[in-house]
Amino acid sequence: MMTKNHNHERDQIEMITIDQLVPQDHLVRKLESAIDFSFIYPLVEPLYSTLGRPSVDPVVLIKMTFVQYVFGIRSMRQTIKEIETNMAYRWFLGFGFHSEVPHFSTFGKNYERRFQDTDIFEQIFYRILKEIADKGLLSAEHVFIDSTHVKASANKRKFEKKMVRKETRAYEAKLQEELNQDRINRGKKPFSPDKFEKDEMKEIKESTTDPESGYYVKDERTKQFAYSFHAAADRYGFILGTIVTPGNVHDSHILQPLVEKVIKKVKKPLAVAADAAYKTPAITKFLFDQDIQPALPYTRPKTKDGFLRKHDYVYDEYYDCYLCPEGQELKYSTTTKEGKRQYKSNPTQCTTCPLLAQCTNSKDHRKIIERHIWEHHVEEADHLRHQNDIKQIYARRKETIERVFADAKEKHGMRWTTLRGIKKLSMQAMLTFAAMNLKKLANWTWQAPKMA
């Protein structure tokens, strides 16, 4: 039988506290018990003056941002609206029924006046990470690295084309030094510094709305201005560090500074797992030099169909040459400024070779094979790939860093941004990942109150 409710209790007066309205297992209670937020006071104290009007409590200010990023609210304006009506959020911030909620611009003003040129958000991120480590939950022996693109707040059709200098890579100076030494050892003249700087320009599309973003092209349908959030995670999905770059910066350029940050701030890992984009001579050399094992995938040869692949030519390390399937020797010719040694065949012998059509299309019938001066590090990484422990480490990548990015985009508002500029996006990355770490810490350490 259908029932109609005629008892409207909207105006009913009751004696009740906000604490009674918040369920005992609500996430805000778990967050509050996971960490003592008073650690924020000494961090921000140097940023406040002893004069003037009283400010909004800095702990409340930071907690407001955690409400936004933990619960995936799209903006601070919407977060304030939620706080006004959500008793759980009010309880978390220490507000009463009638406490005045700060204006949504309060955090923006504090960012501009106090936080913009500081590392306060990074300090908060690593303070939460320290709490996780102190409770024995961190496992940073194996580190998983990847990046994801976050759509910038910029129209992809509003841009200017500019010629800019290519970004300097972390290993550039070492590569130049070693390739010049390689040329000297082989009787070649070393390149002058001007040779490396020459032709180091490239054309880019620069957004007129957010010039610090980068034009990102994934396929014909995905072309947009974006930022790249590079992150490292442990085996349990706790984020260990992050770096934000424009969307047109290649992933491989950031692995070294990101691993160095993890070593400095957390600990030195035993192994680093990453996808095929990171399988480069520079990265494998860096990891081996640091006594870190690379866990990298198999990559297909990039040879055209119908042609002999590079592994069909045998490299003789002792004589420093390649041998083709027909037994001809490809001798060393030169070392390029990209750090690649070139080995060339004898065109006189190649002309009558039965495999010529499968070997090269060059007009002078000469086969050229390039081998990076750090190529043996990639080959060593390929040998490690077959070991069971490395296989198991790499298999966890999809369960760790890829899941981190999936959760960040689906649950924590990281699919796109309303902010502009590297500094603000770095703040967003730090707060998002700090919120995710805090949420995991809260869920893992929560102990429900016992019934009386």
Buried (B, 14 or more C-beta within 10 A) or exposed (E): EEEEEEEEEEEEEEEEEBEEBBEEEBBBBBBBEBBEBEBBEEBBEEEEEEEEEEBBBBBBBBBBBBBBBBBBBEEBEEBBBBBEEBBBBBBBBBBEEEEEBBEBEBBEEBBEEBBEEBEBBBBBBBBBBBBBBEEEBBEBEBBBBBBBBBBBBBEBEEBEEEEEEEBEBBBBEBBBEBBBEBBEEEEBEBBEEEEBEEEEEEEBBBBEBBBBBBBBEEEEEEEBBBBBBBBBBBBBBBBBBBBBBBBBBBBBBBBBBBBBBBBEBBBBBBBBBBBEBBBBBBBBBBBBEBEBBBBBBEEEEEEEEEBBEEEBBEBEEEEEBBBBBBEBBBBBBEBBBEBBBBBBBBBEBBEEBEBBEEBBEEEEBBBEBBBBBBBBBBEBBBEBBEEEEBEEBBEBBEBBBBBBBEBBBEBBBBBBBEBBBBBBBBBBBBBBBBBBBBBBBBEBBBEEEEEE
